[in-house]
Amino acid sequence: MTDPTARFSDRVADYVRYRPDYPAAVADTLAAHYGWSGPVDIADLGSGTGLSALGFLDRGHRVFGVEPNADMRAAAEQLLSARHNFTSVDGRAEATTLPSSSIDLSIAAQAFHWFDVAAAATETRRILRPGGHAAVVWNLRRTRGSAFLDGYEALLQRFGTDYGAVSERYADPAMLRQYFGSAGYAQYQFDHVQHLDFDGLKGRLLSSSYTPATGDARRATMLAALRTLFDATAVAGRVDFEYDTRLYLSR
């Protein structure tokens, strides 16, 4: 695989417009689980374009978005420019540049599967205050359950450049155990969905790092196959792009 911090540089616009946000239940569950009575300081590791920070900012928490990719970091800064409680940080999960013992919650979203987990775990422990917590959350696309979902998975298997290698990294229990340590973790799951027209579906596909880039001969063929799938499965001009949103919390 190429350097994970650079994989999305040519897909930032599609990422901003077409990637899903996270259910409100994520931030609410964290607050209930840890008994927060007010705003806390959160490090969002691999914060990307800022989508993972939105739910926390809406609830008044202070979020430090740690992102190594300059293009994605700039997109987050533009998206969240009016949020006084957001701070953009040029850093990595393994080297955040944040002060020691300065954070109440360290959260990692979709970027988690690109981390050097051992190094990120060490860094997380360094930046957490005594009694601080760690969490991991991601939107895991459902790969079966409807004609559209089945067909979309088959399309990725056929045209994805390194789809198999990337998809296998998402739900790896060994990575979670390594990150959270011997105390283990609690797990929650929520339903989430995007209702996409064809332009939205196309943008969602092209935001993924394993789709052929511009200039790759497979790209046009893949998009033609996507059009065929959409026409065959859309209802009232939309398809349901469904997710299981999984939240893992340190004990």
C-alpha positions in Angstrom: 0.0 0.0 0.0 1.0 3.6 -0.5 1.7 5.9 2.4 -1.7 6.1 4.1 -1.4 9.8 4.9 -1.3 10.5 1.1 -4.0 8.0 -0.2 -6.8 10.5 -0.2 -5.1 13.7 -1.4 -6.7 13.4 -4.9 -10.2 12.6 -3.4 -10.7 15.3 -0.8 -13.6 17.0 -2.7 -15.5 13.8 -3.0 -14.7 12.9 0.6 -16.1 16.2 1.9 -19.3 16.0 -0.1 -20.2 12.3 -0.1 -18.7 10.5 3.0 -21.2 9.9 5.8 -21.3 11.7 9.1 -21.8 9.7 12.3 -25.0 9.1 14.2 -25.9 11.5 17.0 -25.9 8.4 19.3 -22.1 8.2 19.2 -21.5 11.4 21.1 -24.5 10.8 23.3 -23.3 7.3 24.2 -19.8 8.5 25.0 -21.2 11.2 27.4 -23.5 8.7 29.1 -20.8 5.9 29.3 -18.2 8.2 30.9 -20.6 10.4 33.0 -19.6 13.7 31.5 -21.5 16.7 33.0 -20.0 19.3 30.6 -17.6 19.9 27.8 -14.3 17.9 27.7 -11.1 18.1 25.6 -11.1 15.6 22.7 -8.2 14.6 20.4 -9.7 13.4 17.1 -6.8 11.3 15.7 -6.8 11.2 11.9 -9.6 13.7 11.8 -9.6 14.0 8.0 -12.0 16.5 6.6 -13.7 17.1 10.0 -16.7 14.9 9.7 -15.9 12.9 12.9 -15.6 16.1 14.9 -19.1 17.6 14.1 -21.1 15.7 16.7 -18.7 16.6 19.5 -18.5 20.3 18.5 -22.3 20.5 18.4 -22.4 19.5 22.0 -19.8 22.1 23.1 -16.8 19.8 23.5 -13.4 21.2 22.5 -11.9 19.1 19.6 -8.3 19.0 18.5 -8.3 17.6 15.0 -5.0 15.8 14.4 -4.5 15.2 10.7 -1.2 14.7 8.8 -2.6 15.1 5.2 -2.4 18.8 4.3 -5.3 18.7 1.8 -7.7 17.0 4.2 -6.6 19.2 7.1 -7.4 22.3 4.9 -10.8 20.9 4.1 -11.6 20.5 7.8 -10.4 24.0 8.6 -12.7 25.4 5.9 -15.7 23.2 7.0 -15.2 24.1 10.7 -13.9 27.7 10.4 -16.8 29.1 12.4 -16.4 26.6 15.2 -14.5 28.4 18.0 -14.1 25.0 19.8 -12.2 23.4 17.0 -8.4 23.5 16.7 -6.6 22.1 13.7 -3.3 20.2 14.4 -0.7 19.1 12.0 0.3 15.8 13.5 -0.2 12.0 13.3 -1.9 9.5 15.6 1.6 8.3 16.5 3.0 11.8 17.1 0.2 14.3 17.8 2.3 17.2 19.0 -0.3 17.7 21.8 1.0 18.3 25.3 1.2 15.4 27.7 -1.8 14.9 30.0 -3.9 17.4 28.1 -6.8 15.4 26.8 -9.9 13.8 28.3 -10.9 11.6 25.3 -8.8 10.4 22.4 -11.1 9.2 19.6 -10.1 7.6 16.2 -12.6 7.2 13.4 -12.2 5.8 9.9 -8.5 6.5 9.9 -7.9 4.0 12.7 -7.1 1.1 10.3 -4.2 3.1 8.8 -2.5 3.6 12.2 0.6 2.0 13.5 -1.5 0.8 16.4 1.3 0.1 18.9 2.7 3.6 18.4 -0.7 5.2 18.4 -1.6 3.5 21.7 1.6 4.8 23.3 0.9 8.3 22.1 -2.7 8.1 23.3 -1.6 7.2 26.8 0.8 10.1 26.8 -1.7 12.8 25.9 -4.6 11.5 28.2 -5.1 13.1 31.5 -5.4 10.8 34.5 -8.8 9.1 34.2 -8.9 9.9 30.5 -10.4 7.5 28.0 -9.9 6.2 24.4 -12.5 5.4 21.8 -12.7 4.1 18.2 -15.6 4.6 15.9 -16.3 3.8 12.3 -19.0 3.4 9.7 -18.8 -0.1 8.4 -20.6 -0.4 5.1 -23.0 -3.3 4.9 -21.9 -5.7 2.1 -25.1 -7.7 1.8 -28.8 -7.5 2.5 -30.3 -5.9 -0.6 -29.8 -6.1 -4.4 -27.9 -2.8 -4.3 -25.6 -3.8 -1.4 -24.8 -7.2 -3.0 -24.1 -5.6 -6.3 -22.0 -2.8 -4.9 -19.8 -5.3 -3.1 -19.4 -7.3 -6.3 -18.4 -4.1 -8.1 -15.7 -3.3 -5.6 -14.4 -6.9 -5.7 -14.1 -6.6 -9.5 -12.6 -3.1 -9.9 -11.0 -2.1 -6.5 -7.3 -1.6 -6.8 -6.5 -3.1 -3.4 -10.0 -3.4 -2.0 -9.5 -6.8 -0.3 -6.4 -5.6 1.6 -8.0 -2.5 2.8 -11.4 -3.9 3.8 -9.8 -6.7 5.9 -8.2 -4.1 8.2 -11.4 -2.5 9.4 -12.8 -4.9 12.0 -9.6 -6.6 13.2 -10.1 -7.5 16.9 -6.3 -7.9 17.3 -5.8 -4.2 16.5 -8.5 -3.2 19.0 -6.9 -5.3 21.8 -3.5 -3.9 21.1 -4.9 -0.3 21.2 -7.0 -0.6 24.3 -4.7 -2.9 26.3 -5.5 -5.4 29.0 -8.5 -3.5 30.3 -10.4 -4.3 27.2 -13.2 -2.4 25.7 -17.0 -2.0 25.5 -18.8 -2.1 22.2 -21.9 -0.4 20.8 -23.5 -0.5 17.4 -25.9 1.8 15.6 -27.8 1.8 12.3 -26.8 4.5 9.8 -27.7 5.2 6.2 -27.1 7.6 3.3 -29.9 8.0 0.7 -28.0 8.7 -2.5 -29.0 9.7 -6.0 -26.6 8.6 -8.8 -24.3 11.7 -8.4 -24.1 11.0 -4.7 -23.4 7.3 -5.2 -20.7 8.1 -7.8 -19.0 10.6 -5.4 -19.2 8.1 -2.6 -17.5 5.5 -4.7 -14.8 7.9 -5.9 -14.0 9.0 -2.4 -12.6 5.5 -1.6 -8.9 5.1 -1.9 -9.2 1.7 -3.5 -11.1 2.9 -6.6 -9.1 3.5 -9.8 -7.7 7.0 -10.1 -8.2 9.4 -13.0 -6.3 8.0 -16.0 -6.7 4.4 -15.0 -8.5 2.5 -17.8 -10.6 0.6 -15.3 -12.3 3.8 -14.0 -14.7 4.4 -16.9 -15.7 0.7 -17.0 -16.3 0.8 -13.2 -18.5 3.9 -13.5 -20.5 2.3 -16.3 -21.1 -0.7 -14.1 -22.1 1.6 -11.3 -24.7 3.3 -13.5 -26.1 -0.1 -14.5 -26.3 -1.2 -10.9 -28.0 2.1 -9.9 -30.6 1.9 -12.7 -31.4 -1.7 -11.7 -31.8 -1.1 -7.9 -32.8 2.5 -7.3 -36.2 3.3 -5.8 -37.6 6.7 -6.5 -34.2 7.8 -7.8 -32.2 6.8 -4.6 -30.3 3.8 -3.2 -29.8 3.2 0.5 -26.1 3.1 1.4 -26.3 1.3 4.7 -23.8 1.1 7.6 -23.3 -0.5 10.9 -21.7 2.3 13.0 -19.5 0.6 15.6 -18.2 2.3 18.7 -15.5 0.8 20.9 -14.9 2.4 24.3 -12.1 1.8 26.8 -13.0 0.3 30.1 
